[in-house]
Amino acid sequence: DPMDDRISPGLAANLKNLPPAIIVVGEKDEIRNDGEAYHGRLKDAGISSVLFTQPNTGHLAALWCAASEPARPAMDFVIKELKLVLDSWKP
């Protein structure tokens, strides 16, 4: 169901209890606006969110899954952000 919050979290009415987010979009991605809007909604709800827009690319899903070189800037960004989160996490 595309209206399920777990599939389309940007449609959720309440974002207050979500974990921090790392959002990646391509500059020419046909759903870039959705990612940017979700990032804005998270920030407005007080949720930590970082956004990376990879220049000169469309939707990165297929490239990301294949660990393709064109997706390297996005993957490097996510790795850097995950390290920051994990380094600051105290169990």
Secondary structure as GFF3:
##gff-version 3
##sequence-region A 1 91
A	DSSP	three_ten_helix	9	11	.	.	.	ID=ss1
A	DSSP	beta_strand	21	26	.	.	.	ID=ss2
A	DSSP	alpha_helix	32	44	.	.	.	ID=ss3
A	DSSP	beta_strand	49	54	.	.	.	ID=ss4
A	DSSP	alpha_helix	61	65	.	.	.	ID=ss5
A	DSSP	three_ten_helix	69	71	.	.	.	ID=ss6
A	DSSP	alpha_helix	72	88	.	.	.	ID=ss7
###
